[in-house]
Amino acid sequence: MKKLHLLLIKSFIRPFISTFLIVMFVLLMLFLWKYIDDLIGKGFEWYVIAELMMYASATNVAMALPLSVLLSSIMTYGSLGENYELVAIKSAGISLTRAVAPMLIVVVGLSIAAFFFSDYMLPRANLKYFSLLYDARQQKSANFLPEGVFSNSFPDYTIRVNKKDPDGQTLHDITIYAKAVDNNPPYILKAKSGRMYRSNDNRYLIIELEDGIRYSETPSTTSTYTGNQRQVFTRMRFKSLQNKFDLKGLGFNRTDEKEFRGAFPMMDRRQLKEYMVHTDKSIDSAARTNYDLLMPYVKYFSIPKKSDNFKTYQKYDKGVMAYGETIVKANNVAVALGEARSIHDLLKVRNDRMDELVKNFRSAFAQYQVKFTLSVSCIALFLIGAPMGAIIRKGGLGLPVVISVIFFLIFYIVKTIGEKAAHEGSMSGIAGAWISIFVITPIGVFLSYKAATDSALFDIEIYRRFFENIFNKLKKSKA
């Protein structure tokens, strides 16, 4: 490998790694901003949040990798142009195409790695991420006992805490209403202060009450002459009392991941292909079944051949209702309406099932095509970034960031609209998945041509002179 090629690759790898990490960090912050309300205040362990952030980062690679390739390629060639290194390369007889070739090889290698990541790692990351996020959002708040509110978080108990200390564990003015359960009578607990914490196995919430009183009423064992059962009122004071509340159903419970495996983003190419084959067979089977169900309702009539003894025949063009008595006509109408309703009811349910099968097949096919677009998008965006950097001749994180964000927004918006249209059926699966590539690739080819011919496409001075000439001609024509 020539020293020049090694220099260009090193110039590309450094900004690529830095921009990739920056983009991943920004996307991770967007994830936290979006789901912060579903994660805070629910008593999650730190490793649960860390695991969720790790899976979220893995799912963001599909967006971060193409943007990093675009931004780093603009920065690399913009820096080379700003420092007149591209001029030195061209003066040595090396064209821009040859200068781009080693980095293009690196990007192709990244694209191949992105393809295997999209097919193998991304479905598993999506499965882990969405299942964990679903369980986290379903988790109830860990603030079981809010201040000044009668809380029913625990079955068979109503608890009110008048005030909490900033540590969240020290309680003041506590009231507990316990319902009658089995043979245990109801009671009321009132305490001046207390402290709550979880058990070591995280199965119970323990509340230690101090300086309180307990009220309860129990049926008397003695009866009266009137037959009315007396109630015995009991009042018990205590200095310290411990209550345990079961956290079953309130703790963090994981859902079986098998329930999420049916979603298309959780499937690899092999699973998607098997699903499409199975769905296609189901569609063909449903069509044949519909044909067999409709055939009994189709009436066939045998019409004799025209006789040679008659020269003319009366045309039968007045319809069935033109002949017969009124009762016969009404009977014919009733029979026809009954059969029409039967066919309608029969096909309605099967039509809904057929629409669902077709929609699922369409979505699976679109998702299958998306497996290839991540790798191709890296190459297409590089074809935009490299010539763009050579044209603007600006490095750093200033102008390259603005330009890369503009192009990436165009790419991402078109990609999102195309994939949604493919899933909905308003566009074919191939067109919907690849439309973003079809849009940005001609732009990349055009910019590559302009950069190879040393075009001053973004030279503001040229445009200023152009409009000044037009303005001067207009002034002369008016004069």
N, C-alpha and C positions, 0 to 999 in steps of 0.2 A: 504494500500500500504506500502510495506517495505521501510525502510529508504534508503536502497541501491538503490531501483528502483527510488525513488525520487531524489537521488543524481545523478544518470545516466541521468534522464530526464532533470534536471537543467543543467548538463554539456553539454547536446546537444542543449537545447533551446537557450542559450546565443550565442554560435558561429553561430547557424543557423540564428538568427535574424541579427547579424552583417554581415555575409557573404551575406545574401539575400539583405541587403541594399547596400552593396558594389557592388554586381553584377548588381543590378538595376541602380546604379549610372553610372557604366561603360557602360552599354547598352544605357543609356540615353545620355551619352556623344558621343557614336558612332552615335546615331540618329542625334544629333545636328551637328556633323562633316559631316554627309552625306548630310543633307538638309540645311546647313547654307547658301548656296547661294540662296536658294529659300525663305528664311525667312528674311534675312537682307536687309535693304534698301527699304522696301515696305510699310512703314508707318503703320505697324500693332500696334494695342493697346497691352499693356502688358498682358492683360487677354487673348487675342487670343493665344499668345505664351504659356502662362501658361496652357491653356486648351489643346493645342496640345501636350505639354509635359506630361500632366496628362494621356491623352489617349494613348500616346506612351508607357508610363510606364506600363499601364494596359496590353497592347499587349505583352510586354516583359516578363510578368510573366511566360508564357509558356516556355521560355528559362531559366529564372532566377531560378525558383523553383527547377527543377531537379538538376541544377548545385549546388545550395545552399545545397540541401540535401546531395549530394555526398561530397562536400567540408567539410561541418560541421561534417558529420559522420567520415570522415578520421581524422579531427582535434580532435574530442572528444575521439575516441579510441586510437589515436596516443598519445594524452596527458596522458590518463590513463596508457598506456604502458610505456611512458617515465618516469612517476613518480612512477612506480612500483605498481600502484593501481590495475592493472589487475592481477599482481602476488598475491597480497593480497586477491583479490576476489577468485581466483582459489584455493589458499591455504585454504580458508574457505569452500571449497567443492562446490563452485558454478561454474558451467561450463560456457564457453563463450556463449553458446546458451542461457542459462538463463539470462546472463548479457546483451545480445542483445535484449531479448524479450520485455522489457518495451519500449525501443526506437523504436522497430519495430511497436508496437501498436501506438505510436505517429505518426510515418511515415504513417501508414495505415490511421489514422485520417486525416493527411495532404493530402493523396491521394484522400480520399473521398471528401474533400473540394475542391481539384483541379479539380475533375470531375465535380462538380456542377459549379465551376467557368468557366471551359471550355465550358460547355453546356449553361450557362445562361449569365454570365458576358462578356466572351470573344467575342461572336458575336456582342454584342452591343458596346463594346469598339472598335472592328474592324470597325464597321459602322461609329461611330463618328470620329475615327482616320483617316480613309482613305478618308471620305468625306471632312473633314476639311483640310487634307493635300492636296487634289486635288484642293480645292478652293485657298489655299495659294500658290500653285505652278502656278495656272492660274493668280494670281494677278499680275498686271503690277507693275513695279518699281515705288516707291514713288519719285524718283529723276526725276520729270517731266521736269526740266529745267537744264540739265547738262551744264557745262562751255564750251564755245567756240563751241557749236553745235546748228544747227538749229533744234529745237524740234517741232515735229508734234503730240505731245501727245494729244492736244486738237483739236477737229474738227474745221475747218474753221479758224485756227490760226497757224501761224508759229512764234516761239519765239526763240530769241537768247540772251543768257546772257554771256557777255564776262568774268565776274569774280564774284565769290562768296566769302563772308567772311566765316571764320571757323564755324560760327553759322548756316550756311546753309540757312539763311533767308534774309540776307542783300545782295542785288544785285547791280552790277555796269555795266554801259554801256549796256542798255537793248534796244533791237529792237523787235517790234511786227508788223507782217504783218497780217492784217485782210482781209479775202476774202469777196466778195460780197454775202450777205445772204438776200434773199427776196428783199425788197426795200432799204436795207441799202447798201450804196456804199462801196467799199474797201478803206482802209486807212493804213497808216504807222505811227507807234509811235516810237519815239526815246527818251530815257531818260538817264540822267547821273547816277541816282541811284534809288533804290527802295527797298521795303521790301515785302515779301510774307508770308502768313499764311493761315490756313484753317478757315472756318467759324465754329461757335459753333456747328452746326448740321452736320458738316463734309461733306456737300454737295457741297461746292464751295471752290475754291482756289482763294484767294483775293491777288492782287498785287497792292500795293500803289506806284505809280511812282512819282518822284520828279524832278523838273527842266528839263522839256522836251519839245518836239515839236511834233505836229501832222500834217501829210500831207494827203490830200485827193483830189480826183477829182470827180466832180459831173456833170451830163449833164446840160447844160444851158437851161433855160426856153424859151429863144428867139431863133429864127431860122434865118438863113441867106438866101440870095437870091439863093445861089448855092445848097441849100438843105442839106448841111453838118451840123451836130449837133455840136455846140461848147461845149468844156469842161471847167468847172470852177475849177481852181486850188485854194485850200484853205490851208492856213498855219496858225496854231494856237499854240501859246506858252502857257505853263501852268507851275505853280509852284507845284501843287499837283493834281494828278488824280488817281482815283481808278478803277480798272478793275476786274470783277468777271468772273471766268471760271468754267463752270459746271464740276463736278467730276463724273458725271453719267457714268458708265462703267469703271471708273478708280478706284473707291473705292472698298472696300472689300465686295463682294457679295457672299452669301451662296447659294449653289445648293441644291435643294430638296433632302433629304436623301433617298426618295423612289427610286431614280434612281440607288442607290447602293445596294438595298436590294436583287437584283438578284444574287449577287456574293455569292459563297458557304461559304467563311469564315465569312459572315454576317448572317448565318443561324444557328439555333440550331438543335438538333436532330429531333424534331418533324417536323420542316420545311423541313429538308433534307429528312426525310422519306416520307413526302407528295409529295415532288418533285420527288423522285425516283418512287413512285407508278404512278404518273401522266405521267412521261417520259416512264415508261415501257408500259403503255397502249398506248401511242402515237407510240411507236416502233411496237407493235403488230398491231395496226390499219394501220400503213404505210405498213407493210408486207402484210396484207390482201388486201390493195388497189393495191399494186404492182401486186399481183397475178391476181386480176380482170382486171387490165389494160393489162396484157400480154396475157390473154386467147384468145382474138379475133385474135391474130397473130399466134396462134398455129393451124396448119392444121391437121385434122384427116382424114384418108382414111380407108374405109371399104374394107377388103380383103375377098373374098368368100372362103368358106371351100373347101378343096381339094376334087375333085370328085373321086369316086371309079372306074370310067371307065378308068382313066389314071394311068398308073404305074409310069411314070416319068414326071417331070416338068422341064422346062427350068428356071435356076436360073437368077434372076434379079439383077445382080451384076455389071453392067456397069455404073450405075448412070443415073440421069435424062438427062444429057447432051449427052448421047450416042444415043438418039432417037430424031427424028423430024428434020424439016428443020432448016436452019441457022437462018432464021428470028424468028422462034419459040424459038430457043435456046437463041437468043439475048433478046427476050421479057421476057423469063423466068429469065434471069440474071438481067435485069433491074428491074423487079418486086421484085426479091429477095433482090437486093441492096436497093431498096426503103423501103421495110419493115424493113431491118436491120438498116437503118439510122433512121427510125421512132422509133424503139425500143431503139436505142442508145440515141437519143435525149430525149426520154421520161424518160428513167431511169437515165440519167446523173444528172438532177436536183434533182430527188427524192433520188438518191444515196448520193448526198452531204448532203441532209437534214437528211437522215438516219445516216450517219457518225457523223453528229453534235449531233443528239439525243443520239447515243451510247457513244460518248465522254463525253457529259454532265452527262449521267447516271453514267459512270465510275468515273468521278471526284466527283460527289455527294456521291457515295458509299465510295470512299477513304476518303473524308472529314468526313463522318459519323464514320468511323473507327478511325480517328484521335482523335475524342472526348474522346475515352477511353485510348489512349496511354499516355496522359499526366500523369494521375494518376498512371498507371502501371509503367511508367518510373521512377517515384519517388521511388517506392519499389525496382525496379531492380537496380537502382544506389545506393540505401542504402545497398543492399546485396553486392555491390562491395566496398563501402566506409568503412563500419564497419569492415569487416575482414582485409581490406587493412591497416587501422589504427592500428589494433591489431598486424599486422605483422611487419610494418615498425617501430612502436613505436616512432614516432616523431610527436610532436604537433606544434602549431603555424601556421604561414602563409608561411613557407618555402617549404620544401619537399612536404607537403600535397597539396599545390596549384599546384605544377608541375604535380604531379601524377593525381590529379583530372582533370586538364585541358587536359591531354593526353587522359584519358578515356572519358571525355565529348566530345572532338573533334571526337574521333572514333564514339561515339554514335550519335552525331549531323550530321556528314557526311553521315553515313549509313542511318539515318532517312531522310535526305534531298533527297538522291539518291532514296530511296525506295518510298517516296511519289511522287516524280516527275515521276518515272517509272509507278506508279499506275495511275496517271492522264493521262499519255500518252498511257497507255494500254499495255506496254511491260511487265507488271507484274500485277497480280491480286490485287484487292483492299485490301484484307486481308493481303496478303504477303507484299505488298508495305508499308502499314501502320504499320505493326508489325515486320518488319524485324530487326529494331534496337533493339527491345526487345528480339527477338530470338537470336541476336548476343551477347548481353551483359549479358543475364541471365545465360548461361553456365559459363561465366567467373566469375560471382558472386558466383555461386554454388561451383566452383573449389576453389576460394579464401576462401570461408567459410569453406570448408573441410580442407584446409591447416592451417587456423587460429585455428580451433578446435583441430587439432592434433599438435599444437605448431611447425609448420614447419618453418624453417629458409629460407623462399623462397627468401628474399631479403638481406640475409647476405652476404656481399661482401667477407668476409674472407673465406667462404666455397668455393665460385667459384674460388678464388685465389689459394687455396690449390689444388682444382681439376685440374686446368690448370698447376700448378707447377708439380703435379704428372705425368701428361701426358708428359710434357716437359722433366722431368728427365728420364722417360722410353724411350723416343726417343733418348736421349743422350746415354743411356746405350746400346741401340740396335745398334747404330752407332759405339760405341766403341768395 
